[in-house]
Amino acid sequence: MNTKSGMTKIALVTGASSGIGQATAELLAKSGYTVYGTSRRGSDAAERSFAMLPLDVTKDESVDATVQALMQAEGRIDLLVNNAGFGVAAAGAEESSIGQAQAIFDTNFFGIVRMTRAIVPHMRRQGVGRIINIGSVLGFLPMPYMALYSATKHAVAGYSESLDHELRTHGIRVSVVEPAYINTPFDANLMRPDAPLDVYRDIRSAVEKRVKEVLVGADGPDVVADVVLKAAMAAHPKIHYAPGLARRMRLLRRFAPASVLDAGVRKDLRLTA
């Protein structure tokens, strides 16, 4: 991917060791970007079409070191894809301690804030840049027994909208991609509640089983990667992108009566009352 001046565009994709991040990094590389992916482990033995850098988005010093290394190697950054994050197993909102709630936000939301603060000054000096945050359908359509995860994705959506308004003047655009269920290894290592209550045990198990059933037939990460590339290359990018099933869910959220949508959510998860 060459700019008008002939320079190859440089992309940084966080959480690129598997799933959506890996699919996105591979597609960007195939499309002509010079891509750097990140993971907590950094480079590994896998053959990839992009370089891997070590990064822990919960640590300021790690973020600063990774961005500094990228700037020393390439001298610019054209695209940041904030994908790093983790899933949370189905649980009642009161089944997570305050410490666990803070940990969820520290990765899924404040990780994006750290990366943005580290990258934007470089993009601003360039006078151009693109930031794409990976949110979730749960950022506009909350799911029962996923309250804290939904809250982080609402925060990502609100942050992205505000940031886009602020940075347009400097030639930088921000978008948030909000997929629905995606069948990826992301769901293999979910954070479990650290303060489980017996009153939620049966419903927690039932909801988790239902989610696993849905994931079996869900879209793969390539669906999200395609939309990220579309947003990255758009001359006039949208703020919100909803890949696959999420498009229909966004329309339902916008136009369906609240009572109908509420009943549909509970029916899909097989909740009573």
C-alpha positions as CSV (number, residue, x, y, z in Angstrom):
1,M,0.0,0.0,0.0
2,N,1.8,3.1,-1.2
3,T,0.9,6.7,-0.4
4,K,0.9,9.4,-3.1
5,S,4.5,10.1,-2.3
6,G,5.4,6.5,-3.0
7,M,6.0,5.5,0.7
8,T,4.5,2.2,1.9
9,K,1.9,2.7,4.5
10,I,2.8,1.4,8.0
11,A,0.2,-0.4,10.1
12,L,0.3,-1.5,13.8
13,V,-2.2,-4.2,14.8
14,T,-2.5,-5.0,18.6
15,G,-3.4,-8.5,19.7
16,A,-2.3,-10.1,16.4
17,S,-1.2,-13.5,17.5
18,S,-4.5,-15.1,16.6
19,G,-8.2,-14.5,15.8
20,I,-9.3,-11.1,14.5
21,G,-6.0,-9.5,15.0
22,Q,-4.1,-12.1,13.0
23,A,-6.6,-12.1,10.2
24,T,-6.5,-8.3,10.0
25,A,-2.7,-8.1,10.0
26,E,-2.5,-10.8,7.3
27,L,-5.1,-9.0,5.1
28,L,-3.4,-5.6,5.5
29,A,0.0,-7.2,4.6
30,K,-1.6,-8.9,1.5
31,S,-3.1,-5.5,0.6
32,G,0.3,-3.8,0.5
33,Y,0.8,-2.4,4.0
34,T,4.0,-3.0,6.0
35,V,2.4,-4.5,9.1
36,Y,3.6,-4.9,12.7
37,G,1.5,-7.1,14.9
38,T,1.8,-7.3,18.7
39,S,1.2,-9.8,21.4
40,R,2.4,-10.1,25.0
41,R,4.8,-12.8,23.8
42,G,6.2,-10.8,20.9
43,S,7.6,-12.8,18.0
44,D,7.0,-16.6,17.9
45,A,7.9,-19.5,15.7
46,A,4.9,-19.2,13.5
47,E,5.5,-18.1,9.9
48,R,3.7,-14.8,9.3
49,S,3.5,-12.2,6.6
50,F,4.1,-9.5,9.2
51,A,6.6,-8.7,12.0
52,M,5.6,-9.3,15.7
53,L,6.5,-7.0,18.5
54,P,6.1,-7.6,22.3
55,L,3.4,-5.4,23.9
56,D,1.3,-5.4,27.1
57,V,-1.4,-2.7,26.6
58,T,-1.9,-2.5,30.4
59,K,1.6,-1.1,31.0
60,D,2.6,2.4,30.0
61,E,6.3,1.5,29.6
62,S,5.5,-1.4,27.3
63,V,3.3,0.8,25.1
64,D,5.9,3.5,24.9
65,A,8.7,1.1,24.1
66,T,6.8,-0.6,21.3
67,V,5.8,2.7,19.7
68,Q,9.3,4.0,20.0
69,A,10.7,0.8,18.4
70,L,8.2,1.1,15.5
71,M,9.0,4.8,14.9
72,Q,12.7,4.1,14.9
73,A,12.3,1.3,12.4
74,E,9.8,3.1,10.0
75,G,9.7,6.7,10.9
76,R,5.9,6.9,10.6
77,I,2.6,5.2,11.5
78,D,-0.3,5.4,9.2
79,L,-2.8,3.0,10.7
80,L,-3.4,1.8,14.2
81,V,-5.8,-1.1,14.8
82,N,-6.6,-1.5,18.5
83,N,-7.7,-5.1,18.7
84,A,-6.0,-6.4,21.9
85,G,-8.5,-7.5,24.6
86,F,-10.0,-10.5,26.2
87,G,-13.4,-12.0,26.6
88,V,-15.4,-12.5,29.8
89,A,-17.4,-15.6,30.6
90,A,-21.1,-15.3,31.2
91,A,-21.6,-14.1,34.8
92,G,-23.9,-12.0,36.8
93,A,-22.7,-8.4,37.2
94,E,-22.2,-8.8,40.9
95,E,-20.0,-11.9,40.5
96,S,-16.9,-9.9,39.6
97,S,-15.0,-8.0,42.3
98,I,-14.1,-4.4,41.8
99,G,-10.5,-5.5,41.2
100,Q,-11.7,-7.8,38.4
101,A,-13.9,-5.1,36.9
102,Q,-10.9,-2.7,36.8
103,A,-8.8,-5.4,35.2
104,I,-11.3,-5.9,32.4
105,F,-11.4,-2.1,31.7
106,D,-7.7,-1.8,32.0
107,T,-7.2,-4.1,29.0
108,N,-10.3,-3.6,26.9
109,F,-10.7,0.1,27.3
110,F,-7.6,1.8,28.8
111,G,-5.4,-0.3,26.6
112,I,-6.9,1.6,23.6
113,V,-6.5,4.9,25.5
114,R,-2.8,4.1,26.1
115,M,-2.1,3.2,22.5
116,T,-4.0,6.2,21.2
117,R,-2.1,8.6,23.4
118,A,1.2,7.1,22.3
119,I,0.4,7.1,18.5
120,V,-1.6,10.3,17.9
121,P,1.3,12.8,18.4
122,H,3.1,11.0,15.5
123,M,0.0,11.0,13.3
124,R,-0.6,14.7,14.1
125,R,2.9,15.6,13.0
126,Q,2.4,13.7,9.8
127,G,-0.9,15.4,9.2
128,V,-2.6,12.1,8.4
129,G,-3.6,8.9,10.1
130,R,-6.3,6.3,10.7
131,I,-7.3,4.6,14.0
132,I,-9.6,1.7,14.0
133,N,-10.9,0.3,17.3
134,I,-12.4,-3.2,17.5
135,G,-15.5,-2.9,19.6
136,S,-18.5,-5.2,19.7
137,V,-22.2,-5.5,19.0
138,L,-22.4,-5.4,22.8
139,G,-21.3,-1.8,22.6
140,F,-24.8,-0.9,21.3
141,L,-26.8,-3.9,22.3
142,P,-25.9,-5.1,25.8
143,M,-26.2,-8.8,26.6
144,P,-27.5,-10.2,29.9
145,Y,-24.7,-11.8,32.1
146,M,-22.1,-9.8,30.1
147,A,-22.5,-6.5,31.9
148,L,-18.9,-5.6,32.4
149,Y,-17.7,-6.7,29.0
150,S,-20.7,-4.7,27.5
151,A,-19.7,-1.7,29.5
152,T,-16.1,-1.8,28.1
153,K,-17.4,-1.9,24.6
154,H,-19.8,1.0,25.2
155,A,-16.8,2.9,26.5
156,V,-14.9,2.1,23.3
157,A,-17.8,3.3,21.1
158,G,-18.2,6.6,23.0
159,Y,-14.4,7.2,23.1
160,S,-14.1,6.5,19.4
161,E,-16.9,8.9,18.4
162,S,-15.5,11.7,20.5
163,L,-12.0,11.1,19.3
164,D,-13.0,11.2,15.7
165,H,-14.5,14.6,16.1
166,E,-11.4,15.9,17.9
167,L,-8.8,14.6,15.4
168,R,-10.4,15.3,12.0
169,T,-8.9,18.8,12.0
170,H,-5.5,17.1,12.1
171,G,-6.1,14.8,9.2
172,I,-6.8,11.7,11.5
173,R,-10.0,9.7,11.3
174,V,-11.2,7.2,13.9
175,S,-13.7,4.3,13.3
176,V,-15.0,1.5,15.5
177,V,-15.8,-1.9,14.1
178,E,-18.5,-3.7,16.1
179,P,-18.8,-7.4,15.2
180,A,-21.4,-9.8,16.7
181,Y,-20.4,-13.4,17.5
182,I,-17.1,-14.3,15.9
183,N,-15.7,-17.9,16.0
184,T,-12.1,-17.3,17.1
185,P,-9.7,-18.7,19.8
186,F,-10.6,-15.4,21.7
187,D,-13.4,-17.5,23.3
188,A,-11.1,-20.3,24.5
189,N,-9.5,-18.3,27.4
190,L,-12.3,-16.3,28.9
191,M,-12.0,-14.6,32.2
192,R,-14.1,-16.3,34.8
193,P,-15.9,-14.4,37.6
194,D,-13.8,-14.2,40.8
195,A,-16.7,-13.9,43.1
196,P,-19.3,-16.5,41.9
197,L,-22.6,-16.8,43.7
198,D,-24.7,-20.0,43.9
199,V,-27.8,-18.0,42.9
200,Y,-26.4,-17.5,39.4
201,R,-24.8,-20.9,38.9
202,D,-27.5,-22.6,36.8
203,I,-28.3,-19.5,34.6
204,R,-24.6,-18.8,34.2
205,S,-24.1,-22.3,32.9
206,A,-27.1,-22.2,30.6
207,V,-26.1,-18.8,29.1
208,E,-22.5,-20.0,28.5
209,K,-23.8,-23.2,26.8
210,R,-26.1,-21.1,24.5
211,V,-23.3,-18.8,23.6
212,K,-21.1,-21.8,22.6
213,E,-23.9,-23.1,20.5
214,V,-24.1,-19.8,18.6
215,L,-20.4,-19.6,18.1
216,V,-20.2,-22.9,16.3
217,G,-22.0,-21.4,13.3
218,A,-20.7,-17.9,13.7
219,D,-18.7,-16.0,11.1
220,G,-14.9,-16.3,11.2
221,P,-12.4,-13.5,11.8
222,D,-12.0,-12.8,8.1
223,V,-15.4,-11.1,8.1
224,V,-14.0,-8.5,10.5
225,A,-10.7,-8.2,8.8
226,D,-12.5,-7.3,5.5
227,V,-14.4,-4.5,7.2
228,V,-11.2,-3.2,8.9
229,L,-9.5,-3.0,5.5
230,K,-12.6,-1.2,4.0
231,A,-12.5,1.4,6.9
232,A,-8.7,1.8,6.5
233,M,-8.9,2.5,2.8
234,A,-12.1,4.6,2.7
235,A,-11.7,8.1,1.5
236,H,-14.6,9.1,3.8
237,P,-14.7,6.5,6.6
238,K,-17.7,6.0,8.7
239,I,-17.4,6.1,12.5
240,H,-19.3,2.8,13.0
241,Y,-19.0,-0.4,11.0
242,A,-21.0,-3.5,11.8
243,P,-19.8,-6.6,10.0
244,G,-22.0,-9.6,9.1
245,L,-24.8,-10.4,11.6
246,A,-24.1,-7.1,13.5
247,R,-25.6,-5.1,10.6
248,R,-29.0,-6.6,11.2
249,M,-28.6,-6.2,15.0
250,R,-27.8,-2.5,14.6
251,L,-30.9,-2.1,12.4
252,L,-33.0,-3.9,15.1
253,R,-31.6,-1.7,17.8
254,R,-32.4,1.4,15.8
255,F,-35.9,0.6,14.5
256,A,-37.5,-2.2,16.6
257,P,-39.6,-1.3,19.6
258,A,-37.7,-1.6,22.8
259,S,-40.2,-4.2,24.1
260,V,-39.7,-6.4,21.0
261,L,-36.0,-6.2,21.2
262,D,-36.0,-7.0,24.9
263,A,-38.1,-10.0,24.3
264,G,-35.9,-11.2,21.5
265,V,-32.8,-11.0,23.5
266,R,-34.3,-13.0,26.4
267,K,-35.8,-15.6,24.0
268,D,-32.5,-16.1,22.2
269,L,-30.7,-16.7,25.5
270,R,-33.6,-18.8,26.8
271,L,-34.2,-16.6,29.8
272,T,-37.5,-16.8,31.7
273,A,-39.6,-13.9,33.0
